[in-house]
Amino acid sequence: MKTGLYMGSFDPFTNGHFEIVKQSCMLFDKVIICIGINEKKQRRFDKEFMQEAIKDLMQEEGLLNVDVCIFDGLAIDKAKESNAMYLVRGIRNSNDYNYEEEISKINEKLGGIKTIYLRGGELDYVSSSLVRVLMDNHKPFSNLVPKTILKTFNMNIK
């Protein structure tokens, strides 16, 4: 079974992330979305809440080969634990590529894990940071986040 691990903060999970997941589901038998914990970043949305909201979205969309987890550690460690053959990374621009390529080389040396890069298509400009800025400034953002995730925003903002 070919497994891909898609790790990120997903704070919040956006339509750009969702596009990467849909593409990953066509490439892999199993896709693991892993909400990574970074103690240096303060989360806006509770990680357990986001995990459940993402699970609900995958169920509603019929993406039954997707698991959603939370992990505090390195992506390569979670990939090994999950028998994932590839790390999935979304790329928006050349800055993302340069950053991700450095990490990819380290992951390959440390864990033998390959990285596959996917683009969000028309949504490749969408980031969690952008959504948070729009939210903070009371600007429209509902077209950037899946409706299932949107429904829960009012209840779970820290």
N, C-alpha and C positions, 0 to 999 in steps of 0.2 A: 504494500500500500504506500503510495506517494503522499507524504504529508508536508505541508508548508506552514510555517509559523509566522504570523504577522503580529509584531509586537509594537506597541506605542503607548502613549499616555491616554489617547482617546478622551480628551478632556475639553470639549465633548467629542463624541463620535460624529463625523460629518458625512455629507454625501460624497465627498472625495474619498474618505476611508471606505465607504460602502462600495464605491466603484472598484476599488482595489480588491475588496473581498469578492465581489462578483467575478472579476477576472480570475482571481486565484481559484475559485471553485471550478472553473473550467480547466485549470491546469493540474489540480491536485485531487486525489481521492478524498483527502481530509484537509481542512484548513482550521488552524487554531488561531483565534484572535486572543492575544495575550495583553492584558492591561498591565503595563510595567509600572513598578513603583519607583519613583525617583525622589528621594528624601530632600533633594535640593529644590524641588518644585512644589509649590503649594497648589493642591488641586482645587478647582472650582466646584466640581461635581464629585460626590461620593463614589469611590471606585466600585463598591458592591452594587450600588444603584445603577451605575453605568453598565456593569456586567449584565445585570438583569434586563436592562433596556435593550442592550445589543442582542441578547438571547431572544427576547421577544421579537425584535426586528427580523432576525434570521428565520425564526419560526413562521412569522407572517409572510415572509417572502419565499418560503419553501426551500431555503438553503439548509438542508438537513445534514450536510456533511461538514458543518461548522460547529466547533466547540469554542466556548469563551471562558477564559480563566484570568486569574490575577497572579502575578509573580513578582517577587522581590529578589532580583538578581540579574545576572547577565543573560542576554538572549541566547547565547550559545549553550548555556547550562540548561535552559528550558527546552531548547531544541533537542539536545541529547536526551534529556529526561522523557521527551515526548516522541522520540524516534523520528523527528522531523528531518527531512533531507535538505530543506532549503529554508532560508529566512526570506520573507517577502518584505520588500520595502517600496513605499510609494515615493516617486520622484516628481517634483514640480518644475524644477529648473536646474541650471548648471551648478548653482550653489549647493543644492541638495545632493546632486550627483557627486561633487567633490567630497563633501562631508561623508556621505554614505560609502563611497569607495574606500576611504581610509579605514572605516570601521569594518567593511567587508573583508579587507585584506587581513586585519587582525583576527577576525572571527575564523577565517579560513586557516590561518596559522595555528591558532589556539585550539580550535575544535574541529577542523576539517569540514566546516559547514559552509556551503555555497550560499550566495545571496542572489536573488532574482529581483530586478527592478521593474516596477510597473508604473504606468502613468494613469492619472485620473481622467484622461481625455479632456472633455470640455470643462471638467471640474478641477483641473490640475492646479488652479490658483487657490483653492479652498484649503484653509488650515484651521485647526482648533483655535489658534491665537487670533486669527482674523474674526472668527465667530465671537470669541470673548470680547474683543474690542468693539464690535458692532453692538453686542448686548450691553456693554458698559455705557455706550453712548446713545442707547435707545434708538438704534437704526435697524431697519429691516434685515433679518438674517434667516427667516424661515425657509427660504429656498436653498439654503446651504446645509440643512440638517434634515435627516429622515424624519417623517411625521411621527413615527413611533417614539423616537428620541425626544422630539419637540414636546410631545404631550406631557412629559415628565419634568420639564425644566422648572416649572413653577414650584414644584414640591421639593426639589433637591439641590438648590443652589446654596452653597455654603456661605 
